[in-house]
Amino acid sequence: MKVGIIVYSKTGNTLSVAERLKEKLIKKGCSVNLEQIETVNENPSESKNFELKNIPNIKDYDILFFGAPVWAFSLSGVMNAYLSQIPSLMGKKAGVFVTQHFPYSWMGGNHSVKKMKTTCQQKGAVIVDTGVINWSHKKREDQIIELINNFSNVC
């Protein structure tokens, strides 16, 4: 089974979760690629006008995991732009997760996951799982472990 982890990470927090997920999936026997979405401008969070430099191709993957940060209580504009540009996800399984600074999921995390999930479903994906990592919550490590364990059940 070929798994693609597509992530946008400005600070490295989202990327660190994606890297740990990749390690777990490989240990379970999956073939995994981790690909990062990149922008031309250095600081896309300061502008609504940004250009995607690297747009990972998803056609060869059986399962996709999308990870992104929450910015200002909403899904990162970079991930939102990427998801709107990708072609059909018909027949693919997908999982989505976000990382956010705030300690509670209702502070933008839930809304962002719902946005990613809805976009993927509208493109034909079957959502297998979702998750929110609250970076400043005292149980952050437990949240990461739970997400990785749940997502890795696809292998």
Contact map, one row per residue, 1 for C-alpha under 8 A:
11100000000000000000000000000110000000000000000000000000000001100000000000000000000000000000000000000000000000000000000000000000000000000000000000000000001
11110000000000000000000000000111000000000000000000000000000111100000000000000000000000000000000000000000000000000000000000000000000000000000000000000000000
11111000000000000000000000000111100000000000000000000000000011111000000000000000000000000000000000000000000000000000000000000000000000000000000000000000000
01111100000000000000000000000001111000000000000000000000010011111000000000000000000000000000000000000000000000000000000000000000000000000000000000000000000
00111110000000000100010000000001111000000000000000000000000000011110000000000000000000000000000000000000000000000000000000000000000000000000000000000000000
00011111000000000000000000000000011110000000000000000001000000011110000000000000000000000000000000000000000000000000000000000000000000000000000000000000000
00001111100001100100000000000000011110000000000000000000000000000111000000000010000000000000000000000000000000000000000000000000000000000000000000000000000
00000111110001100000000000000000000111000000000000000000000000000011100000000110000000000000000000000000000000000000000000000000000000000000000000000000000
00000011111111100000000000000000000100000000000000000000000000000001100000000000000000000000000000000000000000000000000000000000000000000000000000000000000
00000001111110000000000000000000000000000000000000000000000000000000100000000000000000000000000000000000000000000000000000000000000000000000000000000000000
00000000111111000000000000000000000000000000000000000000000000000000000000000000000000000000000000000000000000000000000000000000000000000000000000000000000
00000000111111110000000000000000000000000000000000000000000000000000000000000000000000000000000000000000000000000000000000000000000000000000000000000000000
00000000111111111000000000000000000000000000000000000000000000000000000000000000000000000000000000100000000000000000000000000000000000000000000000000000000
00000011101111111100000000000000000000000000000000000000000000000011100000000000000000000000000001100000000000000000000000000000000000000000000000000000000
00000011100111111110000000000000000000000000000000000000000000000010000000000000000000000000000000000000000000000000000000000000000000000000000000000000000
00000000000111111111000000000000000000000000000000000000000000000000000000000000000000000000000000000000000000000000000000000000000000000000000000000000000
00000000000011111111100000000000000000000000000000000000000000000000000000000000000000000000000000000000000000000000000000000000000000000000000100000000000
00001010000001111111110000000000010000000000000000000000000000000010000000000000000000000000000000000000000000000000000000000000000000000000000000000000000
00000000000000111111111000000000010000000000000000000000000000000000000000000000000000000000000000000000000000000000000000000000000000000000000000000000000
00000000000000011111111100000000000000000000000000000000000000000000000000000000000000000000000000000000000000000000000000000000000000000000000000010000000
00000000000000001111111110000000000000000000000000000000000000000000000000000000000000000000000000000000000000000000000000000000000000000000000000010011000
00001000000000000111111111000001110000000000000000000000000000000000000000000000000000000000000000000000000000000000000000000000000000000000000000000000000
00000000000000000011111111100000000000000000000000000000000000000000000000000000000000000000000000000000000000000000000000000000000000000000000000000000000
00000000000000000001111111110000000000000000000000000000000000000000000000000000000000000000000000000000000000000000000000000000000000000000000000010001000
00000000000000000000111111111111000000000000000000000000000000000000000000000000000000000000000000000000000000000000000000000000000000000000000000000001001
00000000000000000000011111111111000000000000000000000000000000000000000000000000000000000000000000000000000000000000000000000000000000000000000000000000000
00000000000000000000001111111100000000000000000000000000000000000000000000000000000000000000000000000000000000000000000000000000000000000000000000000000000
00000000000000000000000111111100000000000000000000000000000000000000000000000000000000000000000000000000000000000000000000000000000000000000000000000001001
00000000000000000000000011111110000000000000000000000000000000000000000000000000000000000000000000000000000000000000000000000000000000000000000000000000001
11100000000000000000000011111111000000000000000000000000000000000000000000000000000000000000000000000000000000000000000000000000000000000000000000000000001
11100000000000000000000011001111100000000000000000000000000000000000000000000000000000000000000000000000000000000000000000000000000000000000000000000000000
01111000000000000000010011000111110000000000000000000000000000000000000000000000000000000000000000000000000000000000000000000000000000000000000000000000000
00111000000000000000010000000011111000000000000000000000000000000000000000000000000000000000000000000000000000000000000000000000000000000000000000000000000
00011110000000000110010000000001111100000000000000000000000000000000000000000000000000000000000000000000000000000000000000000000000000000000000000000000000
00011110000000000000000000000000111110000000000000000001000000000000000000000000000000000000000000000000000000000000000000000000000000000000000000000000000
00000111100000000000000000000000011111000000000000000101000000000000000000000000000000000000000000000000000000000000000000000000000000000000000000000000000
00000111000000000000000000000000001111100000000000011111000000000000000000000110010000000000000000000000000000000000000000000000000000000000000000000000000
00000001000000000000000000000000000111110000000000011110000000000000000000000000000000000000000000000000000000000000000000000000000000000000000000000000000
00000000000000000000000000000000000011111101000001111100000000000000000000000100000000000000000000000000000000000000000000000000000000000000000000000000000
00000000000000000000000000000000000001111100000001111000000000000000000000000000000000000000000000000000000000000000000000000000000000000000000000000000000
00000000000000000000000000000000000000111111000001100000000000000000000000000000000000000000000000000000000000000000000000000000000000000000000000000000000
00000000000000000000000000000000000000111111000000000000000000000000000000000000000000000000000000000000000000000000000000000000000000000000000000000000000
00000000000000000000000000000000000000001111111000000000000000000000000000000000000000000000000000000000000000000000000000000000000000000000000000000000000
00000000000000000000000000000000000000101111111111000000000000000000000000000100000000000000000000000000000000000000000000000000000000000000000000000000000
00000000000000000000000000000000000000000011111100000000000000000000001000011000000000000000000000000000000000000000000000000000000000000000000000000000000
00000000000000000000000000000000000000000011111100000000000000000000000000000000000000000000000000000000000000000000000000000000000000000000000000000000000
00000000000000000000000000000000000000000011111111000000000000000000000000000000000000000000000000000000000000000000000000000000000000000000000000000000000
00000000000000000000000000000000000000000001111111000000000000000000000000001000000000000000000000000000000000000000000000000000000000000000000000000000000
00000000000000000000000000000000000000000001001111100000000000000000000000000000000000000000000000000000000000000000000000000000000000000000000000000000000
00000000000000000000000000000000000000111001001111110000000000000000000000000100000000000000000000000000000000000000000000000000000000000000000000000000000
00000000000000000000000000000000000000111000000011111000000000000000000000000000000000000000000000000000000000000000000000000000000000000000000000000000000
00000000000000000000000000000000000011110000000001111110000000000000000000000100010000000000000000000000000000000000000000000000000000000000000000000000000
00000000000000000000000000000000000011110000000000111110000000000000000000000000000000000000000000000000000000000000000000000000000000000000000000000000000
00000000000000000000000000000000000111100000000000011111000000000000000000000000000000000000000000000000000000000000000000000000000000000000000000000000000
00000000000000000000000000000000000011000000000000011111100000000000000000000000010000000000000000000000000000000000000000000000000000000000000000000000000
00000100000000000000000000000000001110000000000000000111110000000000000000000000000000000000000000000000000000000000000000000000000000000000000000000000000
00000000000000000000000000000000000000000000000000000011111100000000000000000000000001000000000000000000000000000000000000000000000000000000000000000000000
00010000000000000000000000000000000000000000000000000001111110010000000000000000000001000000000000000000000000000000000000000000000000000000000000000000000
00000000000000000000000000000000000000000000000000000000111110000000000000000000000000000000000000000000000000000000000000000000000000000000000000000000000
01000000000000000000000000000000000000000000000000000000111111000000000000000000000000000000000000000000000000000000000000000000000000000000000000000000000
01110000000000000000000000000000000000000000000000000000011111110000000000000000000000000001000000000000000000000000000000000000000000000000000000000000000
11110000000000000000000000000000000000000000000000000000000111110000000000000000000000000001100000000000000000000000000000000000000000000000000000000000000
11110000000000000000000000000000000000000000000000000000000011111000000000000000000000000001110000000000000000000000000000000000000000000000000000000000000
00111100000000000000000000000000000000000000000000000000010011111100000000000000000000000001111000000000000000000000000000000000000000000000000000000000000
00111100000000000000000000000000000000000000000000000000000000111110000000000000000000000000011110000000000000000000000000000000000000000000000000000000000
00001110000000000000000000000000000000000000000000000000000000011111000000000000000000000000011110000000000000000000000000000000000000000000000000000000000
00001111000001100100000000000000000000000000000000000000000000001111100000000000000000000000000111100000000000000000000000000000000000000000000000000000000
00000011100001000000000000000000000000000000000000000000000000000111110000110010000000000000000011100000000000000000000000000000000000000000000000000000000
00000001110001000000000000000000000000000000000000000000000000000011111000110000000000000000000001110000000000000000000000000000000000000000000000000000000
00000000000000000000000000000000000000000000000000000000000000000001111111110000000000000000000001111000000110010000000000000000000000000000000000000000000
00000000000000000000000000000000000000000000100000000000000000000000111111110000000000000000000000010000000000000000000000000000000000000000000000000000000
00000000000000000000000000000000000000000000000000000000000000000000011111000000000000000000000000000000000100000000000000000000000000000000000000000000000
00000000000000000000000000000000000000000000000000000000000000000000011111100000000000000000000000000000001110110000000000000000000000000000000000000000000
00000000000000000000000000000000000000000000000000000000000000000000011111110000000000000000000000000000000110110000000000000000000000000000000000000000000
00000000000000000000000000000000000000000000000000000000000000000001111011111011000000000000000000000000000110111011000000000000000000000000000000000000000
00000000000000000000000000000000000000000000100000000000000000000001111001111111000000000000000000000000000000000000000000000000000000000000000000000000000
00000000000000000000000000000000000000000000100100000000000000000000000000111111100000000000000000000000000000000000000000000000000000000000000000000000000
00000001000000000000000000000000000010100001000001010000000000000000000000011111110000000000000000000000000000000000000000000000000000000000000000000000000
00000011000000000000000000000000000010000000000000000000000000000001000000111111111000000000000000000000000000000000000000000000000000000000000000000000000
00000000000000000000000000000000000000000000000000000000000000000000000000111111111100000000000000000000000000000001000000000000000000000000000000000000000
00000000000000000000000000000000000000000000000000000000000000000000000000001111111110000000000000000000000000000000000000000000000000000000000000000000000
00000000000000000000000000000000000010000000000000010010000000000000000000000111111111000000000000000000000000000000000000000000000000000000000000000000000
00000000000000000000000000000000000000000000000000000000000000000000000000000011111111000000000000000000000000000001001100000000000000000000000000000000000
00000000000000000000000000000000000000000000000000000000000000000000000000000001111111000000000000000000000000000000001000000000000000000000000000000000000
00000000000000000000000000000000000000000000000000000000000000000000000000000000111111100000000000000000000000000000000000000000000000000000000000000000000
00000000000000000000000000000000000000000000000000000000110000000000000000000000011111110000000000000000000000000000000000000000000000000000000000000000000
00000000000000000000000000000000000000000000000000000000000000000000000000000000000011111000000000000000000000000000000000100000000000000000000000000000000
00000000000000000000000000000000000000000000000000000000000000000000000000000000000001111100000000000000000000000000000000110000000000000000000000000000000
00000000000000000000000000000000000000000000000000000000000000000000000000000000000000111111000000000000000000000000000100111000000000000000000000000000000
00000000000000000000000000000000000000000000000000000000000000000000000000000000000000011111000000000000000000000000000000111000000000000000000000000000000
00000000000000000000000000000000000000000000000000000000000000000000000000000000000000001111100000000000000000000000000000011100000000000000000000000000000
00000000000000000000000000000000000000000000000000000000000011110000000000000000000000001111110000000000000000000000000000011100000000000000000000000000000
00000000000000000000000000000000000000000000000000000000000001110000000000000000000000000011111000000000000000000000000000001111000000000000000000000000000
00000000000000000000000000000000000000000000000000000000000000111100000000000000000000000001111100000000000000000000000100001111100000000000000000000000000
00000000000000000000000000000000000000000000000000000000000000011100000000000000000000000000111110000000000000000000100000000011110000000000000000000010000
00000000000000000000000000000000000000000000000000000000000000001110000000000000000000000000011111000000000000001001100000000010111000000000000000000000000
00000000000000000000000000000000000000000000000000000000000000001111000000000000000000000000001111100000000000001000000000000000011110000000000000000000000
00000000000001000000000000000000000000000000000000000000000000000011110000000000000000000000000111110000000010011000000000000000001110000000000000000000000
00000000000011000000000000000000000000000000000000000000000000000011110000000000000000000000000011111000000010000000000000000000000111100000000000000000000
00000000000000000000000000000000000000000000000000000000000000000000111000000000000000000000000001111110000110000000000000000000000111100000000000000000000
00000000000000000000000000000000000000000000000000000000000000000000010000000000000000000000000000111110000000000000000000000000000001110000000000000000000
00000000000000000000000000000000000000000000000000000000000000000000000000000000000000000000000000011111101000000000000000000000000001111000000000000000000
00000000000000000000000000000000000000000000000000000000000000000000000000000000000000000000000000011111101000000000000000000000000001111000000000000000000
00000000000000000000000000000000000000000000000000000000000000000000000000000000000000000000000000000111111010000000000000000000000001001000000000000000000
00000000000000000000000000000000000000000000000000000000000000000000000000000000000000000000000000000111111111000000000000000000000111000000000000000000000
00000000000000000000000000000000000000000000000000000000000000000000000000000000000000000000000000000001111111100000000000000000000000000000000000000000000
00000000000000000000000000000000000000000000000000000000000000000000000010000000000000000000000000000111111111000000000000000000000000000000000000000000000
00000000000000000000000000000000000000000000000000000000000000000000010111100000000000000000000000010000111111110000000000000000000000000000000000000000000
00000000000000000000000000000000000000000000000000000000000000000000010011100000000000000000000001110001111111111000000000000000000100000000000000000000000
00000000000000000000000000000000000000000000000000000000000000000000000000000000000000000000000000000000111111111100000000000000000100000000000000000000000
00000000000000000000000000000000000000000000000000000000000000000000000011100000000000000000000000000000010111111110000000000000000000000000000000000000000
00000000000000000000000000000000000000000000000000000000000000000000010011100000000000000000000001000000000111111111000000000000000000000000000000000000000
00000000000000000000000000000000000000000000000000000000000000000000000000100000000000000000000111000000000011111111100000000000011100000000000000000000000
00000000000000000000000000000000000000000000000000000000000000000000000000000000000000000000000000000000000001111111110000000000000000000000000000000000000
00000000000000000000000000000000000000000000000000000000000000000000000000100000000000000000000000000000000000111111111000000000000000000000000000000000000
00000000000000000000000000000000000000000000000000000000000000000000000000100001001000000000000100000000000000011111111100000000000000000000000000000000000
00000000000000000000000000000000000000000000000000000000000000000000000000000000000000000000001100000000000000001111111110000010010000000000000000000000000
00000000000000000000000000000000000000000000000000000000000000000000000000000000000000000000000000000000000000000111111111000000000000000000000000000000000
00000000000000000000000000000000000000000000000000000000000000000000000000000000001100000000000000000000000000000011111111100000000000000000000000000000000
00000000000000000000000000000000000000000000000000000000000000000000000000000000001000001000010000000000000000000001111111111110000000000000000000000000000
00000000000000000000000000000000000000000000000000000000000000000000000000000000000000000000000000000000000000000000111111111110000000000000000000000000000
00000000000000000000000000000000000000000000000000000000000000000000000000000000000000000000000000000000000000000000011111111000000000000000000000000000000
00000000000000000000000000000000000000000000000000000000000000000000000000000000000000111100000000000000000000000000001111111000000000000000000000000000000
00000000000000000000000000000000000000000000000000000000000000000000000000000000000000011111000000000000000000000000000111111100000000000000000000000000000
00000000000000000000000000000000000000000000000000000000000000000000000000000000000000001111110000000000000000000000000111111110000000000000000000000000000
00000000000000000000000000000000000000000000000000000000000000000000000000000000000000000011110000000000000000000000000110011111000000000000000000000000000
00000000000000000000000000000000000000000000000000000000000000000000000000000000000000000000111100000000000000000000100110001111110000000000000000000000000
00000000000000000000000000000000000000000000000000000000000000000000000000000000000000000000111000000000000000000000000000000111110000000000000000000010000
00000000000000000000000000000000000000000000000000000000000000000000000000000000000000000000011100000000000000000000000000000011111000000000000000000110000
00000000000000000000000000000000000000000000000000000000000000000000000000000000000000000000001110000000000000001000100000000011111100000000000000100000000
00000000000000000000000000000000000000000000000000000000000000000000000000000000000000000000000111000000000000001000000000000000111110000000000000100000000
00000000000000000000000000000000000000000000000000000000000000000000000000000000000000000000000011110000100011001000000000000000011111000000001000000000000
00000000000000000000000000000000000000000000000000000000000000000000000000000000000000000000000011110000100000000000000000000000001111100001001100000000000
00000000000000000000000000000000000000000000000000000000000000000000000000000000000000000000000000111111100000000000000000000000000111111001001000000000000
00000000000000000000000000000000000000000000000000000000000000000000000000000000000000000000000000111110000000000000000000000000000011111001000000000000000
00000000000000000000000000000000000000000000000000000000000000000000000000000000000000000000000000001110000000000000000000000000000001111101000000000000000
00000000000000000000000000000000000000000000000000000000000000000000000000000000000000000000000000000111000000000000000000000000000001111111000000000000000
00000000000000000000000000000000000000000000000000000000000000000000000000000000000000000000000000000000000000000000000000000000000000011111100000000000000
00000000000000000000000000000000000000000000000000000000000000000000000000000000000000000000000000000000000000000000000000000000000000001111111000000000000
00000000000000000000000000000000000000000000000000000000000000000000000000000000000000000000000000000000000000000000000000000000000011111111111100000000000
00000000000000000000000000000000000000000000000000000000000000000000000000000000000000000000000000000000000000000000000000000000000000000111111110000000000
00000000000000000000000000000000000000000000000000000000000000000000000000000000000000000000000000000000000000000000000000000000000000000011111111000000000
00000000000000000000000000000000000000000000000000000000000000000000000000000000000000000000000000000000000000000000000000000000000111000011111111100000000
00000000000000001000000000000000000000000000000000000000000000000000000000000000000000000000000000000000000000000000000000000000000010000001111111110000000
00000000000000000000000000000000000000000000000000000000000000000000000000000000000000000000000000000000000000000000000000000000000000000000111111111000000
00000000000000000000000000000000000000000000000000000000000000000000000000000000000000000000000000000000000000000000000000000000000000000000011111111100000
00000000000000000000000000000000000000000000000000000000000000000000000000000000000000000000000000000000000000000000000000000000011000000000001111111110000
00000000000000000001100100000000000000000000000000000000000000000000000000000000000000000000000000000000000000000000000000000000000000000000000111111111000
00000000000000000000000000000000000000000000000000000000000000000000000000000000000000000000000000000000000000000000000000000000000000000000000011111111100
00000000000000000000000000000000000000000000000000000000000000000000000000000000000000000000000000000000000000000000000000000000100000000000000001111111100
00000000000000000000100000000000000000000000000000000000000000000000000000000000000000000000001000000000000000000000000000000001100000000000000000111111110
00000000000000000000100110010000000000000000000000000000000000000000000000000000000000000000000000000000000000000000000000000000000000000000000000011111111
00000000000000000000000000000000000000000000000000000000000000000000000000000000000000000000000000000000000000000000000000000000000000000000000000001111111
00000000000000000000000000000000000000000000000000000000000000000000000000000000000000000000000000000000000000000000000000000000000000000000000000000011111
10000000000000000000000010011100000000000000000000000000000000000000000000000000000000000000000000000000000000000000000000000000000000000000000000000001111
